[in-house]
Amino acid sequence: MSRHNRIITILNLGLLVAYPVAWWAPLMRAGLLPLFSLNEISVLTGLQSLWASDIFLALVVTLFALFAPYLKTIALALVHFGLLSRVALPALNVLGKLAMADIFLIALYITLSKGIGLGRIEVAWGLYLFTGCILTSLWISWKTGQSLD
């Protein structure tokens, strides 16, 4: 394995740690009125709330935010170690795009909430971490496809 491929593999394995941190990290802080304190919302607390109110949406978000990126990362590791055929790479790219859809939904929610003006929303560091994980995963997929050609 070349030095370049080893770095890509290590970055990919690092995502197995970074994703759970991103799921617990605050994506945003939200409050009803500017005078009151803001509640931190993470991927997991948001999902917890969704399971209580809308099971279908909770399933979709769970797929996009948790399963798609993590399964893709594990599958890419299997490709890197020669345990999964590179024929799987197009399917893994689809999983990465599903995960990116979750970032889009969060950004849309923040934009809509700010536009309504009823409360206050602040973007927190976890949104940047989660976005970074997804973008890193997309880059790793791209580089893996290039290195195997």
Backbone as a printed PyTorch tensor [residue, N CA C, xyz], in Angstrom:
tensor([[[  0.8540,  -1.1740,   0.0000],
         [  0.0000,   0.0000,   0.0000],
         [  0.9010,   1.2390,   0.0000]],

        [[  0.6170,   2.1640,  -0.9100],
         [  1.4290,   3.3780,  -1.0050],
         [  1.1590,   4.2970,   0.1840]],

        [[  2.0600,   5.2350,   0.3740],
         [  1.9220,   6.2020,   1.4760],
         [  0.6200,   6.9940,   1.3320]],

        [[  0.3200,   7.3860,   0.0950],
         [ -0.9040,   8.1450,  -0.1920],
         [ -2.1480,   7.3360,   0.1980]],

        [[ -2.1860,   6.0710,  -0.1940],
         [ -3.3340,   5.2190,   0.1370],
         [ -3.4270,   4.9680,   1.6350]],

        [[ -2.2840,   4.8790,   2.3080],
         [ -2.2800,   4.6810,   3.7580],
         [ -2.8900,   5.8920,   4.4620]],

        [[ -2.5660,   7.0960,   3.9860],
         [ -3.1280,   8.3220,   4.5700],
         [ -4.6400,   8.3540,   4.3800]],

        [[ -5.0930,   8.0000,   3.1870],
         [ -6.5370,   7.9650,   2.9120],
         [ -7.2250,   6.9560,   3.8300]],

        [[ -6.6060,   5.8070,   4.0180],
         [ -7.1720,   4.7750,   4.8910],
         [ -7.2460,   5.2600,   6.3340]],

        [[ -6.1970,   5.9050,   6.8070],
         [ -6.1810,   6.4210,   8.1840],
         [ -7.2460,   7.5070,   8.3630]],

        [[ -7.3650,   8.4090,   7.3850],
         [ -8.4110,   9.4410,   7.4550],
         [ -9.7950,   8.8010,   7.5180]],

        [[-10.0020,   7.7870,   6.7020],
         [-11.2950,   7.1140,   6.6820],
         [-11.5820,   6.4560,   8.0320]],

        [[-10.5890,   5.7810,   8.6120],
         [-10.7800,   5.1500,   9.9190],
         [-11.0240,   6.2030,  11.0070]],

        [[-10.4130,   7.3780,  10.8460],
         [-10.6620,   8.4750,  11.7860],
         [-12.1080,   8.9270,  11.7870]],

        [[-12.7730,   8.7810,  10.6450],
         [-14.1910,   9.1470,  10.5730],
         [-15.0530,   8.2490,  11.4570]],

        [[-14.5920,   7.0190,  11.7150],
         [-15.3490,   6.1230,  12.5940],
         [-15.4230,   6.6730,  14.0130]],

        [[-14.4790,   7.5190,  14.3760],
         [-14.4990,   8.1990,  15.6780],
         [-15.1870,   9.5590,  15.5530]],

        [[-14.8970,  10.2730,  14.4700],
         [-15.4090,  11.6410,  14.3030],
         [-16.9280,  11.6910,  14.1510]],

        [[-17.5120,  10.7070,  13.4540],
         [-18.9700,  10.7370,  13.2840],
         [-19.7260,  10.6970,  14.6120]],

        [[-19.4400,   9.7580,  15.5060],
         [-20.1710,   9.7760,  16.7820],
         [-19.9840,  11.0680,  17.5720]],

        [[-18.7890,  11.6530,  17.5090],
         [-18.5800,  12.9490,  18.1750],
         [-19.4910,  13.9960,  17.5410]],

        [[-19.5710,  13.9960,  16.2130],
         [-20.4200,  14.9570,  15.5030],
         [-21.8990,  14.7500,  15.8290]],

        [[-22.3110,  13.5160,  16.0570],
         [-23.7150,  13.2570,  16.3910],
         [-24.0860,  13.8050,  17.7610]],

        [[-23.1260,  13.8100,  18.6840],
         [-23.3810,  14.3350,  20.0320],
         [-23.1460,  15.8330,  20.1230]],

        [[-22.3450,  16.3750,  19.2340],
         [-21.9740,  17.7930,  19.2790],
         [-23.1770,  18.6740,  18.9540]],

        [[-23.2260,  19.8660,  19.5440],
         [-24.3410,  20.7720,  19.2350],
         [-24.2750,  21.2880,  17.7950]],

        [[-25.3660,  21.0720,  17.0490],
         [-25.4650,  21.5860,  15.6860],
         [-25.8710,  23.0570,  15.7040]],

        [[-26.7500,  23.3550,  16.6420],
         [-27.2690,  24.7190,  16.7470],
         [-27.7690,  24.9500,  18.1540]],

        [[-27.9540,  26.2110,  18.4560],
         [-28.5840,  26.6160,  19.7070],
         [-29.8430,  27.3650,  19.3050]],

        [[-30.9470,  26.9580,  19.9140],
         [-32.2240,  27.5570,  19.5280],
         [-33.0060,  27.9620,  20.7710]],

        [[-33.7330,  29.0500,  20.6320],
         [-34.5870,  29.5320,  21.7040],
         [-35.7800,  30.2510,  21.1210]],

        [[-36.8610,  30.2770,  21.8870],
         [-38.0850,  30.9010,  21.4010],
         [-37.9860,  32.4190,  21.3680]],

        [[-37.4520,  32.9860,  22.4070],
         [-37.3250,  34.4420,  22.4650],
         [-35.8780,  34.8230,  22.7330]],

        [[-35.4470,  35.9590,  22.2360],
         [-34.0550,  36.3670,  22.4210],
         [-33.6490,  36.5390,  23.8860]],

        [[-34.6080,  36.7350,  24.7850],
         [-34.2850,  36.9950,  26.1840],
         [-33.9450,  35.7270,  26.9620]],

        [[-34.4130,  34.5850,  26.5050],
         [-34.2240,  33.3420,  27.2400],
         [-32.9880,  32.6010,  26.7450]],

        [[-32.5110,  31.6830,  27.5710],
         [-31.3260,  30.9140,  27.1730],
         [-31.6570,  29.9930,  25.9930]],

        [[-30.6270,  29.6070,  25.2770],
         [-30.7980,  28.7820,  24.0960],
         [-30.5500,  27.3150,  24.4320]],

        [[-31.3510,  26.4370,  23.8470],
         [-31.1590,  25.0010,  23.9970],
         [-30.2590,  24.5000,  22.8840]],

        [[-29.3260,  23.6280,  23.2490],
         [-28.4530,  23.0520,  22.2350],
         [-29.1390,  21.8540,  21.5970]],

        [[-29.0460,  21.7860,  20.2760],
         [-29.6590,  20.6980,  19.5210],
         [-28.5430,  19.9660,  18.7840]],

        [[-28.4670,  18.6650,  19.0020],
         [-27.5010,  17.8300,  18.2950],
         [-28.2710,  16.9010,  17.3600]],

        [[-27.5530,  16.1400,  16.5720],
         [-28.2130,  15.1640,  15.7070],
         [-29.0360,  14.2060,  16.5740]],

        [[-28.4390,  13.7360,  17.6720],
         [-29.1320,  12.7470,  18.5020],
         [-30.3180,  13.3320,  19.2640]],

        [[-30.1980,  14.5610,  19.7870],
         [-31.3460,  15.1440,  20.4780],
         [-32.4600,  15.4910,  19.4870]],

        [[-32.0660,  15.9020,  18.2830],
         [-33.0650,  16.1640,  17.2440],
         [-33.8060,  14.8930,  16.8600]],

        [[-33.0650,  13.7920,  16.7180],
         [-33.6970,  12.5100,  16.4040],
         [-34.6090,  12.0500,  17.5320]],

        [[-34.1690,  12.2480,  18.7480],
         [-34.9790,  11.8730,  19.9080],
         [-36.3300,  12.5980,  19.8710]],

        [[-36.2880,  13.8600,  19.5510],
         [-37.5130,  14.6460,  19.4480],
         [-38.3830,  14.1740,  18.2830]],

        [[-37.7480,  13.8580,  17.1560],
         [-38.5020,  13.3920,  15.9850],
         [-39.1990,  12.0640,  16.2410]],

        [[-38.5300,  11.1500,  16.9510],
         [-39.1470,   9.8420,  17.2210],
         [-40.4360,  10.0050,  18.0210]],

        [[-40.5080,  11.0530,  18.8300],
         [-41.7130,  11.2850,  19.6250],
         [-42.8310,  11.9130,  18.8070]],

        [[-42.4840,  12.5940,  17.6940],
         [-43.5170,  13.3320,  16.9700],
         [-43.7850,  12.8300,  15.5500]],

        [[-42.7730,  12.3740,  14.8320],
         [-42.9500,  11.9850,  13.4340],
         [-42.0170,  10.8210,  13.1120]],

        [[-42.5330,   9.6190,  13.1930],
         [-41.7140,   8.4230,  13.0430],
         [-41.1360,   8.3100,  11.6290]],

        [[-41.9200,   8.6270,  10.6040],
         [-41.4120,   8.5190,   9.2360],
         [-40.2200,   9.4480,   9.0210]],

        [[-40.3570,  10.7000,   9.4210],
         [-39.2590,  11.6550,   9.2740],
         [-38.0590,  11.2270,  10.1150]],

        [[-38.3210,  10.6820,  11.2910],
         [-37.2330,  10.1890,  12.1430],
         [-36.4700,   9.0600,  11.4560]],

        [[-37.1810,   8.1640,  10.7790],
         [-36.5230,   7.0820,  10.0440],
         [-35.6480,   7.6270,   8.9180]],

        [[-36.1820,   8.6020,   8.1840],
         [-35.4320,   9.1960,   7.0650],
         [-34.1720,   9.8910,   7.5720]],

        [[-34.3170,  10.6900,   8.6140],
         [-33.1610,  11.4200,   9.1530],
         [-32.1500,  10.4470,   9.7690]],

        [[-32.6340,   9.4000,  10.4200],
         [-31.7300,   8.3920,  10.9760],
         [-30.9310,   7.7410,   9.8610]],

        [[-31.5780,   7.4440,   8.7550],
         [-30.8800,   6.8670,   7.6040],
         [-29.8300,   7.8370,   7.0730]],

        [[-30.2190,   9.1070,   6.8680],
         [-29.3140,  10.1010,   6.2910],
         [-28.1660,  10.4720,   7.2330]],

        [[-28.4820,  10.6890,   8.5020],
         [-27.4940,  11.2380,   9.4290],
         [-26.6240,  10.1820,  10.0980]],

        [[-27.1680,   9.0020,  10.3420],
         [-26.4110,   7.9990,  11.0770],
         [-25.9440,   6.8410,  10.2090]],

        [[-26.8990,   6.1350,   9.6260],
         [-26.5560,   4.8960,   8.9370],
         [-25.7960,   5.1120,   7.6290]],

        [[-26.2460,   6.0240,   6.7890],
         [-25.5960,   6.2170,   5.4850],
         [-24.1170,   6.5740,   5.6200]],

        [[-23.7640,   7.5900,   6.3990],
         [-22.3400,   7.9270,   6.4630],
         [-21.4890,   6.8610,   7.1650]],

        [[-22.0380,   6.2430,   8.1990],
         [-21.2370,   5.2590,   8.9370],
         [-21.0460,   3.9810,   8.1270]],

        [[-22.1140,   3.5250,   7.4780],
         [-21.9850,   2.3400,   6.6270],
         [-21.0220,   2.5960,   5.4730]],

        [[-21.0830,   3.7960,   4.9110],
         [-20.1710,   4.1430,   3.8250],
         [-18.7270,   4.0990,   4.3140]],

        [[-18.4740,   4.6250,   5.4890],
         [-17.1210,   4.6410,   6.0380],
         [-16.6040,   3.2250,   6.2810]],

        [[-17.4460,   2.3710,   6.8260],
         [-17.0520,   0.9760,   7.0550],
         [-16.7960,   0.2750,   5.7270]],

        [[-17.6800,   0.4820,   4.7650],
         [-17.5130,  -0.1570,   3.4520],
         [-16.2440,   0.3340,   2.7570]],

        [[-15.9400,   1.6350,   2.8700],
         [-14.7020,   2.1560,   2.2820],
         [-13.4750,   1.5210,   2.9480]],

        [[-13.5480,   1.3110,   4.2540],
         [-12.4420,   0.6450,   4.9460],
         [-12.2710,  -0.7700,   4.4050]],

        [[-13.3760,  -1.4470,   4.1510],
         [-13.2990,  -2.7980,   3.5800],
         [-12.6690,  -2.7710,   2.1840]],

        [[-12.9910,  -1.7380,   1.3850],
         [-12.3650,  -1.5860,   0.0630],
         [-10.8670,  -1.3470,   0.2360]],

        [[-10.5050,  -0.4730,   1.1810],
         [ -9.0910,  -0.1530,   1.4030],
         [ -8.2880,  -1.3880,   1.8130]],

        [[ -8.8920,  -2.2710,   2.5860],
         [ -8.1880,  -3.4750,   3.0470],
         [ -8.3760,  -4.6680,   2.1110]],

        [[ -9.0170,  -4.4260,   0.9610],
         [ -9.1700,  -5.4750,  -0.0350],
         [-10.2210,  -6.5180,   0.3060]],

        [[-11.1270,  -6.1920,   1.2250],
         [-12.1670,  -7.1350,   1.6370],
         [-13.4970,  -6.9050,   0.9210]],

        [[-13.5780,  -5.8310,   0.1570],
         [-14.7770,  -5.5100,  -0.6230],
         [-14.3110,  -5.0290,  -1.9940]],

        [[-14.9980,  -5.4800,  -3.0130],
         [-14.6170,  -5.1310,  -4.3830],
         [-14.8300,  -3.6460,  -4.6520]],

        [[-13.9640,  -3.0930,  -5.5060],
         [-14.1050,  -1.6840,  -5.8920],
         [-15.3580,  -1.4370,  -6.7100]],

        [[-16.0200,  -2.5020,  -7.1590],
         [-17.2800,  -2.3890,  -7.8880],
         [-18.3330,  -1.7160,  -6.9980]],

        [[-18.1420,  -1.7790,  -5.6910],
         [-19.0910,  -1.1800,  -4.7380],
         [-18.9620,   0.3360,  -4.6420]],

        [[-17.9090,   0.9310,  -5.1970],
         [-17.6830,   2.3790,  -5.0460],
         [-18.8410,   3.2540,  -5.5270]],

        [[-19.4860,   2.9690,  -6.6690],
         [-20.6270,   3.8170,  -7.0540],
         [-21.7580,   3.8050,  -6.0120]],

        [[-22.0320,   2.6640,  -5.4310],
         [-23.0660,   2.5870,  -4.3900],
         [-22.6360,   3.3740,  -3.1580]],

        [[-21.3510,   3.3490,  -2.8420],
         [-20.8500,   4.1000,  -1.6870],
         [-20.9520,   5.6020,  -1.9230]],

        [[-20.7680,   6.0210,  -3.1640],
         [-20.9380,   7.4450,  -3.4870],
         [-22.3780,   7.8910,  -3.2780]],

        [[-23.3280,   7.0200,  -3.5770],
         [-24.7420,   7.3330,  -3.3270],
         [-24.9780,   7.5020,  -1.8330]],

        [[-24.3870,   6.6340,  -1.0150],
         [-24.5270,   6.7730,   0.4430],
         [-23.9770,   8.1160,   0.9130]],

        [[-22.8730,   8.5490,   0.3360],
         [-22.2970,   9.8440,   0.6930],
         [-23.2040,  10.9990,   0.3330]],

        [[-23.8660,  10.8930,  -0.7880],
         [-24.7890,  11.9520,  -1.2030],
         [-26.0250,  11.9820,  -0.3120]],

        [[-26.4730,  10.8230,   0.1390],
         [-27.5950,  10.7870,   1.0890],
         [-27.2150,  11.5040,   2.3770]],

        [[-25.9980,  11.2860,   2.8370],
         [-25.5460,  11.9500,   4.0550],
         [-25.4740,  13.4570,   3.8560]],

        [[-25.0760,  13.9010,   2.6740],
         [-25.0080,  15.3340,   2.3910],
         [-26.4030,  15.9520,   2.3900]],

        [[-27.4080,  15.1670,   2.0460],
         [-28.7900,  15.6600,   2.0720],
         [-29.1920,  16.0760,   3.4750]],

        [[-28.6740,  15.3890,   4.4800],
         [-28.9860,  15.7380,   5.8580],
         [-28.4460,  17.1200,   6.2130]],

        [[-27.2340,  17.4260,   5.7510],
         [-26.6500,  18.7530,   5.9760],
         [-27.5390,  19.8120,   5.3240]],

        [[-28.0150,  19.5200,   4.1190],
         [-28.9010,  20.4510,   3.4200],
         [-30.1740,  20.6930,   4.2290]],

        [[-30.7680,  19.6290,   4.7730],
         [-31.9920,  19.7810,   5.5620],
         [-31.7610,  20.6320,   6.8040]],

        [[-30.6310,  20.4350,   7.4620],
         [-30.3250,  21.2290,   8.6580],
         [-30.1430,  22.6930,   8.2800]],

        [[-29.4060,  22.9500,   7.2120],
         [-29.1880,  24.3300,   6.7630],
         [-30.5080,  24.9910,   6.3630]],

        [[-31.3780,  24.2300,   5.7010],
         [-32.6820,  24.7490,   5.3220],
         [-33.5130,  25.0950,   6.5520]],

        [[-33.4850,  24.2330,   7.5570],
         [-34.2130,  24.4730,   8.8030],
         [-33.7220,  25.7550,   9.4740]],

        [[-32.4030,  25.9300,   9.5250],
         [-31.8410,  27.1320,  10.1490],
         [-32.2520,  28.3800,   9.3800]],

        [[-32.1810,  28.3140,   8.0560],
         [-32.5510,  29.4600,   7.2210],
         [-34.0260,  29.8170,   7.3870]],

        [[-34.8910,  28.8140,   7.3660],
         [-36.3250,  29.0710,   7.5350],
         [-36.6350,  29.6330,   8.9120]],

        [[-36.0160,  29.0790,   9.9250],
         [-36.2700,  29.5470,  11.2860],
         [-35.8220,  30.9830,  11.4750]],

        [[-34.6940,  31.3380,  10.9070],
         [-34.2160,  32.7160,  11.0160],
         [-35.1240,  33.6630,  10.2410]],

        [[-35.6620,  33.1840,   9.1170],
         [-36.5360,  34.0170,   8.2940],
         [-37.8670,  34.3160,   8.9550]],

        [[-38.3670,  33.3830,   9.7370],
         [-39.6420,  33.5790,  10.4240],
         [-39.5030,  34.6170,  11.5220]],

        [[-38.3880,  34.6230,  12.2060],
         [-38.1030,  35.6450,  13.2060],
         [-38.7770,  35.4540,  14.5450]],

        [[-39.3400,  34.2910,  14.8220],
         [-39.9900,  34.0600,  16.1100],
         [-39.0060,  33.7600,  17.2220]],

        [[-37.9110,  33.2230,  16.8970],
         [-36.9350,  32.8440,  17.9040],
         [-35.5440,  33.2140,  17.4600]],

        [[-34.6180,  32.5990,  18.1280],
         [-33.2240,  32.8670,  17.8160],
         [-32.5090,  31.5420,  17.5980]],

        [[-31.7190,  31.4710,  16.5360],
         [-30.9460,  30.2710,  16.2460],
         [-29.5150,  30.6790,  15.9690]],

        [[-28.5890,  29.9460,  16.5890],
         [-27.1720,  30.1550,  16.3450],
         [-26.5750,  28.8280,  15.8970]],

        [[-25.7680,  28.8770,  14.8690],
         [-25.0740,  27.6740,  14.4050],
         [-23.9720,  27.3520,  15.4100]],

        [[-23.8310,  26.0780,  15.7550],
         [-22.8130,  25.6440,  16.7140],
         [-21.7220,  24.8340,  16.0020]],

        [[-20.6600,  24.5520,  16.7030],
         [-19.4890,  23.9000,  16.1240],
         [-19.7730,  22.5080,  15.5870]],

        [[-20.7610,  21.8240,  16.1130],
         [-21.0670,  20.4740,  15.6610],
         [-21.5390,  20.4220,  14.2120]],

        [[-22.2030,  21.4800,  13.7520],
         [-22.6430,  21.5120,  12.3560],
         [-21.4300,  21.5390,  11.4270]],

        [[-20.4150,  22.3010,  11.8150],
         [-19.1950,  22.3530,  11.0100],
         [-18.4500,  21.0170,  11.0650]],

        [[-18.4270,  20.3840,  12.2380],
         [-17.7730,  19.0820,  12.3600],
         [-18.4950,  18.0420,  11.5140]],

        [[-19.8240,  17.9950,  11.6060],
         [-20.6040,  17.0240,  10.8370],
         [-20.4300,  17.2650,   9.3380]],

        [[-20.4800,  18.5180,   8.9250],
         [-20.2720,  18.8620,   7.5140],
         [-18.8670,  18.4640,   7.0710]],

        [[-17.8810,  18.7290,   7.9060],
         [-16.5080,  18.3400,   7.5930],
         [-16.3530,  16.8370,   7.4410]],

        [[-17.0230,  16.0810,   8.3000],
         [-16.9780,  14.6130,   8.1990],
         [-17.5530,  14.1480,   6.8600]],

        [[-18.6960,  14.7050,   6.4880],
         [-19.3410,  14.3080,   5.2330],
         [-18.4680,  14.6810,   4.0400]],

        [[-17.9480,  15.9070,   4.0260],
         [-17.0980,  16.3440,   2.9110],
         [-15.8020,  15.5360,   2.8500]],

        [[-15.2240,  15.2270,   3.9960],
         [-14.0240,  14.3860,   4.0290],
         [-14.3290,  13.0090,   3.4700]],

        [[-15.4670,  12.4650,   3.8330],
         [-15.8650,  11.1540,   3.3300],
         [-16.0560,  11.1720,   1.8120]],

        [[-16.6700,  12.2320,   1.2890],
         [-16.8240,  12.3560,  -0.1610],
         [-15.4600,  12.4430,  -0.8520]],

        [[-14.5400,  13.2020,  -0.2680],
         [-13.1980,  13.3290,  -0.8210],
         [-12.4690,  11.9800,  -0.7940]],

        [[-12.5890,  11.2550,   0.3150],
         [-11.9490,   9.9420,   0.4340],
         [-12.4940,   8.9880,  -0.6290]],

        [[-13.7980,   9.0200,  -0.8510],
         [-14.3960,   8.1720,  -1.8930],
         [-13.8170,   8.5060,  -3.2570]],

        [[-13.7250,   9.7860,  -3.5420],
         [-13.1940,  10.2450,  -4.8150],
         [-11.7400,   9.7930,  -4.9950]],

        [[-10.9260,  10.0000,  -3.9560],
         [ -9.5140,   9.6060,  -4.0280],
         [ -9.3600,   8.0890,  -4.0930]],

        [[-10.2330,   7.3670,  -3.4260],
         [-10.1770,   5.9030,  -3.4780],
         [-10.4800,   5.4260,  -4.8910]],

        [[-11.4790,   6.0120,  -5.5140],
         [-11.8100,   5.6690,  -6.8960],
         [-10.6550,   5.9600,  -7.8370]],

        [[ -9.9840,   7.0850,  -7.6260],
         [ -8.8330,   7.4490,  -8.4630],
         [ -7.6620,   6.5090,  -8.2620]],

        [[ -7.3940,   6.1170,  -7.0270],
         [ -6.2180,   5.3030,  -6.7520],
         [ -6.3930,   3.8660,  -7.2250]],

        [[ -7.6330,   3.4380,  -7.3830],
         [ -7.8810,   2.0640,  -7.8230],
         [ -7.9770,   1.9540,  -9.3370]],

        [[ -8.0600,   3.0910, -10.0170],
         [ -8.1340,   3.0640, -11.5070],
         [ -6.7940,   2.7960, -12.1260]]])
